[in-house]
Amino acid sequence: MEKLSVSHMNARFALPNRSFDFLQFKHSIFFLKFPNPNQNPNTNPNLVRLRRLNCSVSDGTVPFLVQKKAAEVSSDLKGTSIFLVGMQSSLKAGLGKLLADALRYYYFDSDSLVEEAVGGALAAKSFRESDTKGFYESETEVLKQLSSMGRLVVCAGNGAVTSPTNLALLRHGISLWIDVPLDLVARDVKEDLFIPGSYPEVKDEQFALYDKYRAGYATADAIVSVQKVASRLGCDNLDEVTIEDLTLEALREIEKLTRVKKMIEEAARPF
């Protein structure tokens, strides 16, 4: 069976059970090589350029306070990748992109990578329903390769917290649980994804998902809570909390974690 593989610089891997030849990372641009039915299978397939998959580096628009804190954190971070877990929302994605820009990292959404690899969101949904095991294996392969790289901010899907294997892969970097109130998550889902049903129904569905994955989220190295940030800033309305506020909070948590790691390493040095 033909396989799909991903490469970044010199790294490549195979995603199981797919009909594509391979997906290749080349800097911030992605290419997908499709088999040509009129071509000898032993020859190189055609190269089709894909759109950018939310991959970015700083373009100079990072707020000053965020950039300042990122500069303070970078030296101890040493290129360690950051994995964001939690319910999918615009706040989580926005935080990830700004954090990547501030640290001059690349940003990836792991769910988007899997969807692109299998032919889009509808194809991914069909793949998940028809071959759940194969779909989970594809998620693991994507996460495996992302975790082997450095200088990435990865907005991880729920598949990242569904198995001991995937949770172990997150340990290759720093993991943050972006804890967004379900009211805001449900509103995002309803407005941005045009999910059918009433708002209370959508919220109930999101609560069920949250309840299912909460234990996995809780294994993260630190929590960035929208509610706690709002409380500390004295915000009466959660909508007053900005992406900049959350990114600063994430950088503070990263700073704490890197300092602890540095202290442990120094304590372990021989006299």
Contacts in CASP RR format, 6 or more apart in sequence:
PFRMAT RR
TARGET T0000
AUTHOR 0000-0000-0000
METHOD contacts of the structure
MODEL  1
MEKLSVSHMNARFALPNRSFDFLQFKHSIFFLKFPNPNQNPNTNPNLVRL
RRLNCSVSDGTVPFLVQKKAAEVSSDLKGTSIFLVGMQSSLKAGLGKLLA
DALRYYYFDSDSLVEEAVGGALAAKSFRESDTKGFYESETEVLKQLSSMG
RLVVCAGNGAVTSPTNLALLRHGISLWIDVPLDLVARDVKEDLFIPGSYP
EVKDEQFALYDKYRAGYATADAIVSVQKVASRLGCDNLDEVTIEDLTLEA
LREIEKLTRVKKMIEEAARPF
1 17 0 8 1.000
2 18 0 8 1.000
2 19 0 8 1.000
2 20 0 8 1.000
2 21 0 8 1.000
2 35 0 8 1.000
3 14 0 8 1.000
3 15 0 8 1.000
3 16 0 8 1.000
3 18 0 8 1.000
3 21 0 8 1.000
3 22 0 8 1.000
4 14 0 8 1.000
4 15 0 8 1.000
4 18 0 8 1.000
4 20 0 8 1.000
4 21 0 8 1.000
4 22 0 8 1.000
4 23 0 8 1.000
4 117 0 8 1.000
5 12 0 8 1.000
5 13 0 8 1.000
5 14 0 8 1.000
5 15 0 8 1.000
5 21 0 8 1.000
5 22 0 8 1.000
5 23 0 8 1.000
6 12 0 8 1.000
6 13 0 8 1.000
6 15 0 8 1.000
6 22 0 8 1.000
6 23 0 8 1.000
6 24 0 8 1.000
6 25 0 8 1.000
6 113 0 8 1.000
6 117 0 8 1.000
6 141 0 8 1.000
6 142 0 8 1.000
6 145 0 8 1.000
7 13 0 8 1.000
7 22 0 8 1.000
7 24 0 8 1.000
7 25 0 8 1.000
8 25 0 8 1.000
8 145 0 8 1.000
8 149 0 8 1.000
9 25 0 8 1.000
11 25 0 8 1.000
11 145 0 8 1.000
11 148 0 8 1.000
11 149 0 8 1.000
12 22 0 8 1.000
12 24 0 8 1.000
13 141 0 8 1.000
13 144 0 8 1.000
13 145 0 8 1.000
14 22 0 8 1.000
14 141 0 8 1.000
15 23 0 8 1.000
15 117 0 8 1.000
15 137 0 8 1.000
15 138 0 8 1.000
15 141 0 8 1.000
15 142 0 8 1.000
16 134 0 8 1.000
16 137 0 8 1.000
16 138 0 8 1.000
16 141 0 8 1.000
17 131 0 8 1.000
17 134 0 8 1.000
17 137 0 8 1.000
17 138 0 8 1.000
18 117 0 8 1.000
18 118 0 8 1.000
18 138 0 8 1.000
19 35 0 8 1.000
20 32 0 8 1.000
20 33 0 8 1.000
20 34 0 8 1.000
20 35 0 8 1.000
20 117 0 8 1.000
21 33 0 8 1.000
21 34 0 8 1.000
21 35 0 8 1.000
21 45 0 8 1.000
22 32 0 8 1.000
22 33 0 8 1.000
23 30 0 8 1.000
23 31 0 8 1.000
23 32 0 8 1.000
23 33 0 8 1.000
23 113 0 8 1.000
23 116 0 8 1.000
23 117 0 8 1.000
24 30 0 8 1.000
24 31 0 8 1.000
24 32 0 8 1.000
24 33 0 8 1.000
28 52 0 8 1.000
28 55 0 8 1.000
28 56 0 8 1.000
28 57 0 8 1.000
28 106 0 8 1.000
29 49 0 8 1.000
29 50 0 8 1.000
29 52 0 8 1.000
30 49 0 8 1.000
30 50 0 8 1.000
30 51 0 8 1.000
30 52 0 8 1.000
30 53 0 8 1.000
30 55 0 8 1.000
30 116 0 8 1.000
31 47 0 8 1.000
31 48 0 8 1.000
31 49 0 8 1.000
31 50 0 8 1.000
32 48 0 8 1.000
32 50 0 8 1.000
32 116 0 8 1.000
32 117 0 8 1.000
33 44 0 8 1.000
33 45 0 8 1.000
33 46 0 8 1.000
33 47 0 8 1.000
33 48 0 8 1.000
34 45 0 8 1.000
34 46 0 8 1.000
34 48 0 8 1.000
35 41 0 8 1.000
35 45 0 8 1.000
36 45 0 8 1.000
36 46 0 8 1.000
39 45 0 8 1.000
39 46 0 8 1.000
50 116 0 8 1.000
53 108 0 8 1.000
53 109 0 8 1.000
53 112 0 8 1.000
53 113 0 8 1.000
53 116 0 8 1.000
54 93 0 8 1.000
54 97 0 8 1.000
54 107 0 8 1.000
54 108 0 8 1.000
54 109 0 8 1.000
54 112 0 8 1.000
54 155 0 8 1.000
55 106 0 8 1.000
55 107 0 8 1.000
55 108 0 8 1.000
56 97 0 8 1.000
56 100 0 8 1.000
56 101 0 8 1.000
56 106 0 8 1.000
56 107 0 8 1.000
57 100 0 8 1.000
57 101 0 8 1.000
57 104 0 8 1.000
57 105 0 8 1.000
57 106 0 8 1.000
58 101 0 8 1.000
58 102 0 8 1.000
58 104 0 8 1.000
59 101 0 8 1.000
60 101 0 8 1.000
61 101 0 8 1.000
62 70 0 8 1.000
62 98 0 8 1.000
62 101 0 8 1.000
62 102 0 8 1.000
63 244 0 8 1.000
65 244 0 8 1.000
65 248 0 8 1.000
66 98 0 8 1.000
66 102 0 8 1.000
66 244 0 8 1.000
66 247 0 8 1.000
66 248 0 8 1.000
66 251 0 8 1.000
67 102 0 8 1.000
69 102 0 8 1.000
69 248 0 8 1.000
69 251 0 8 1.000
69 252 0 8 1.000
69 255 0 8 1.000
70 99 0 8 1.000
70 102 0 8 1.000
70 103 0 8 1.000
70 251 0 8 1.000
72 255 0 8 1.000
73 103 0 8 1.000
73 251 0 8 1.000
73 254 0 8 1.000
73 255 0 8 1.000
73 258 0 8 1.000
74 103 0 8 1.000
76 255 0 8 1.000
76 258 0 8 1.000
76 259 0 8 1.000
76 261 0 8 1.000
76 262 0 8 1.000
77 103 0 8 1.000
77 254 0 8 1.000
77 258 0 8 1.000
79 103 0 8 1.000
79 105 0 8 1.000
79 150 0 8 1.000
79 151 0 8 1.000
80 150 0 8 1.000
80 173 0 8 1.000
80 174 0 8 1.000
80 258 0 8 1.000
81 105 0 8 1.000
81 146 0 8 1.000
81 147 0 8 1.000
81 149 0 8 1.000
81 150 0 8 1.000
81 151 0 8 1.000
81 152 0 8 1.000
81 153 0 8 1.000
81 154 0 8 1.000
81 172 0 8 1.000
81 173 0 8 1.000
81 174 0 8 1.000
82 96 0 8 1.000
82 99 0 8 1.000
82 103 0 8 1.000
82 105 0 8 1.000
82 152 0 8 1.000
82 153 0 8 1.000
82 154 0 8 1.000
82 173 0 8 1.000
82 174 0 8 1.000
82 175 0 8 1.000
82 176 0 8 1.000
82 250 0 8 1.000
82 254 0 8 1.000
83 147 0 8 1.000
83 154 0 8 1.000
83 156 0 8 1.000
83 160 0 8 1.000
83 170 0 8 1.000
83 173 0 8 1.000
83 174 0 8 1.000
83 175 0 8 1.000
83 176 0 8 1.000
84 92 0 8 1.000
84 95 0 8 1.000
84 96 0 8 1.000
84 153 0 8 1.000
84 154 0 8 1.000
84 155 0 8 1.000
84 156 0 8 1.000
84 175 0 8 1.000
84 176 0 8 1.000
84 178 0 8 1.000
85 156 0 8 1.000
85 157 0 8 1.000
85 160 0 8 1.000
85 161 0 8 1.000
85 170 0 8 1.000
85 175 0 8 1.000
85 176 0 8 1.000
85 177 0 8 1.000
85 178 0 8 1.000
85 216 0 8 1.000
85 217 0 8 1.000
85 220 0 8 1.000
86 92 0 8 1.000
86 156 0 8 1.000
86 157 0 8 1.000
86 158 0 8 1.000
86 161 0 8 1.000
86 177 0 8 1.000
86 178 0 8 1.000
86 179 0 8 1.000
86 180 0 8 1.000
86 213 0 8 1.000
86 217 0 8 1.000
87 180 0 8 1.000
87 182 0 8 1.000
87 185 0 8 1.000
87 206 0 8 1.000
87 209 0 8 1.000
87 210 0 8 1.000
87 213 0 8 1.000
88 111 0 8 1.000
88 155 0 8 1.000
88 157 0 8 1.000
88 158 0 8 1.000
88 185 0 8 1.000
88 188 0 8 1.000
88 189 0 8 1.000
89 178 0 8 1.000
89 180 0 8 1.000
89 184 0 8 1.000
89 185 0 8 1.000
89 188 0 8 1.000
90 188 0 8 1.000
90 192 0 8 1.000
91 178 0 8 1.000
91 180 0 8 1.000
91 184 0 8 1.000
91 188 0 8 1.000
91 226 0 8 1.000
91 241 0 8 1.000
91 243 0 8 1.000
91 246 0 8 1.000
92 155 0 8 1.000
92 178 0 8 1.000
92 180 0 8 1.000
93 109 0 8 1.000
93 155 0 8 1.000
94 243 0 8 1.000
95 178 0 8 1.000
95 224 0 8 1.000
95 243 0 8 1.000
95 246 0 8 1.000
95 247 0 8 1.000
95 250 0 8 1.000
96 107 0 8 1.000
96 153 0 8 1.000
96 155 0 8 1.000
96 247 0 8 1.000
97 107 0 8 1.000
97 153 0 8 1.000
98 243 0 8 1.000
98 244 0 8 1.000
98 247 0 8 1.000
99 105 0 8 1.000
99 107 0 8 1.000
99 153 0 8 1.000
99 247 0 8 1.000
99 250 0 8 1.000
99 251 0 8 1.000
100 106 0 8 1.000
100 107 0 8 1.000
100 152 0 8 1.000
100 153 0 8 1.000
101 107 0 8 1.000
102 247 0 8 1.000
102 251 0 8 1.000
103 151 0 8 1.000
103 153 0 8 1.000
104 151 0 8 1.000
105 151 0 8 1.000
105 152 0 8 1.000
105 153 0 8 1.000
106 151 0 8 1.000
106 152 0 8 1.000
106 153 0 8 1.000
107 152 0 8 1.000
107 153 0 8 1.000
107 154 0 8 1.000
107 155 0 8 1.000
108 146 0 8 1.000
108 152 0 8 1.000
108 153 0 8 1.000
108 154 0 8 1.000
108 155 0 8 1.000
109 154 0 8 1.000
109 155 0 8 1.000
109 157 0 8 1.000
110 139 0 8 1.000
110 142 0 8 1.000
110 143 0 8 1.000
110 146 0 8 1.000
110 154 0 8 1.000
110 155 0 8 1.000
110 156 0 8 1.000
110 157 0 8 1.000
110 160 0 8 1.000
111 155 0 8 1.000
111 157 0 8 1.000
113 142 0 8 1.000
113 146 0 8 1.000
114 124 0 8 1.000
114 135 0 8 1.000
114 138 0 8 1.000
114 139 0 8 1.000
114 142 0 8 1.000
115 121 0 8 1.000
115 123 0 8 1.000
115 124 0 8 1.000
117 138 0 8 1.000
117 142 0 8 1.000
118 124 0 8 1.000
118 127 0 8 1.000
118 138 0 8 1.000
124 135 0 8 1.000
127 134 0 8 1.000
127 135 0 8 1.000
127 138 0 8 1.000
128 135 0 8 1.000
136 159 0 8 1.000
136 162 0 8 1.000
136 163 0 8 1.000
139 157 0 8 1.000
139 159 0 8 1.000
139 160 0 8 1.000
139 166 0 8 1.000
140 163 0 8 1.000
140 165 0 8 1.000
140 166 0 8 1.000
140 169 0 8 1.000
143 156 0 8 1.000
143 159 0 8 1.000
143 160 0 8 1.000
143 166 0 8 1.000
143 169 0 8 1.000
143 170 0 8 1.000
144 169 0 8 1.000
146 152 0 8 1.000
146 154 0 8 1.000
147 169 0 8 1.000
147 170 0 8 1.000
147 172 0 8 1.000
147 173 0 8 1.000
148 172 0 8 1.000
156 170 0 8 1.000
158 209 0 8 1.000
158 213 0 8 1.000
159 166 0 8 1.000
160 166 0 8 1.000
160 167 0 8 1.000
160 169 0 8 1.000
160 170 0 8 1.000
161 167 0 8 1.000
161 170 0 8 1.000
161 213 0 8 1.000
161 215 0 8 1.000
161 216 0 8 1.000
161 217 0 8 1.000
161 219 0 8 1.000
162 213 0 8 1.000
162 216 0 8 1.000
167 216 0 8 1.000
167 219 0 8 1.000
170 219 0 8 1.000
170 220 0 8 1.000
174 221 0 8 1.000
174 222 0 8 1.000
174 254 0 8 1.000
174 257 0 8 1.000
174 258 0 8 1.000
175 219 0 8 1.000
175 220 0 8 1.000
175 221 0 8 1.000
175 222 0 8 1.000
176 220 0 8 1.000
176 221 0 8 1.000
176 222 0 8 1.000
176 223 0 8 1.000
176 224 0 8 1.000
176 250 0 8 1.000
176 253 0 8 1.000
176 254 0 8 1.000
177 217 0 8 1.000
177 218 0 8 1.000
177 220 0 8 1.000
177 222 0 8 1.000
177 223 0 8 1.000
177 224 0 8 1.000
178 224 0 8 1.000
178 246 0 8 1.000
178 250 0 8 1.000
179 217 0 8 1.000
179 223 0 8 1.000
179 224 0 8 1.000
179 225 0 8 1.000
179 226 0 8 1.000
179 227 0 8 1.000
180 226 0 8 1.000
181 226 0 8 1.000
181 227 0 8 1.000
181 238 0 8 1.000
182 203 0 8 1.000
182 206 0 8 1.000
182 207 0 8 1.000
182 210 0 8 1.000
183 203 0 8 1.000
183 238 0 8 1.000
184 226 0 8 1.000
184 238 0 8 1.000
184 239 0 8 1.000
185 206 0 8 1.000
185 210 0 8 1.000
186 199 0 8 1.000
186 202 0 8 1.000
186 203 0 8 1.000
186 206 0 8 1.000
187 199 0 8 1.000
189 195 0 8 1.000
189 202 0 8 1.000
189 206 0 8 1.000
190 199 0 8 1.000
190 202 0 8 1.000
195 202 0 8 1.000
221 253 0 8 1.000
221 257 0 8 1.000
222 253 0 8 1.000
222 254 0 8 1.000
222 256 0 8 1.000
222 257 0 8 1.000
223 253 0 8 1.000
224 246 0 8 1.000
224 249 0 8 1.000
224 250 0 8 1.000
224 253 0 8 1.000
226 238 0 8 1.000
226 241 0 8 1.000
226 246 0 8 1.000
227 238 0 8 1.000
229 235 0 8 1.000
229 241 0 8 1.000
229 245 0 8 1.000
229 246 0 8 1.000
229 249 0 8 1.000
230 237 0 8 1.000
230 238 0 8 1.000
230 240 0 8 1.000
230 241 0 8 1.000
233 240 0 8 1.000
233 241 0 8 1.000
233 245 0 8 1.000
235 241 0 8 1.000
END
